[in-house]
Amino acid sequence: MASGSPPLTGVTKITENDIICGRGGVALKHPGNLAYRKIVGLNKGIYATCLKVEKLKISKSIVAAIREIEGRFLEREDGKPTSSLDERDE
């Protein structure tokens, strides 16, 4: 995190639309992660065959789709979602 940036806030509630970054049961089974993987899977074929600039557009559209339904990308610390990666983009 850049100096002067506000500290990341703790996550107190995880919604079904949130994406939990990481590996393991929680990330694998969480409804937001399941939906995210489905969206990624639907775009996999076109992503594999398009130019680099188009790949960036596809990636950004997937992130935008998650954010549109008020989903957040959450990082984990000590096995618990602790902060939103989205806060770093603001």
PyMOL commands that set and color helices and strands:
alter all, ss='L'
color gray80, all
select helices_A, chain A and resi 25-29+31-49+52-68+86-89
alter helices_A, ss='H'
color red, helices_A
select strands_A, chain A and resi 19-20+73-77+80-84
alter strands_A, ss='S'
color yellow, strands_A
deselect
rebuild
show_as cartoon
